[in-house]
């Protein structure tokens, strides 16, 4: 199995994984989506809310804000405090703003300096003159199996690695027009593909070609994997955590199957 | 208020709202602004493109 990273930043990762099967790549995808836990605001105590939005709507908006630095926390159900709530499983964030002002995620004051909103410029609510917002939010660690707000990864997907072959092009340029990604160019009496990776395997170029000169296939053993992070952790951590969890699950399965042998 | 995340993919799009709004009102083209902000997918683009801010309209009737 080969791995080639095309892009790896804090918020985005794209790599080619080759010499494997769709089932394996899909299990990585599922693990990235569902096995990585993160911190999110889970409970909100309102002390004063005279804004135009109801408490419930504000709580919903607060829950969707990605929070960083939850590595050292455990989920409340697994915590030694038996679900009562302690410093190992929850963080308190307070918010106190008087209008006129727009409340942003950066206005949240966290009890733990590591657990803070990943982006400070998320607008929460616009307050007008005389309006006030005073609340305490409790952030907990959770899994996206319970709520989508705990999901750190966005648009996690993979596709077969596109492979083009062009023979005896007659220069009609129909495929250049047909390609929705504009990756086919006409040069030196033949068409050329500029960026194969951008191809979505839509086959519109194949259909447009009267000379049947183009064939596009997806390599069934190579995949282009893409994922994005919402900022709660880096893409590197996201991928590592998910693969670790996958390995743990696999060894548990092997152990379980071993009991029958 | 602009939804915090994209309804479809879950990307945090609200962080772009202030900049998007300012640049659109300054007369820039939406396509250019969205490309510039790195909002690539059409699910996220429609969130910003089609948003109508209602808070200012509601406020006097509070």
Interface residues (C-beta under 8 A of the other chain):
Chain A: X52 X53 X61 X64 X65 X66 X118 X119 X121 X122 X123 X124 X125 X126 X128 X131 X148 X151 X154 X155 X228 X230 X231
Chain B: X1 X2 X4 X5 X9 X10 X11 X12 X14 X15 X17 X18 X41 X55 X56 X58 X59 X62
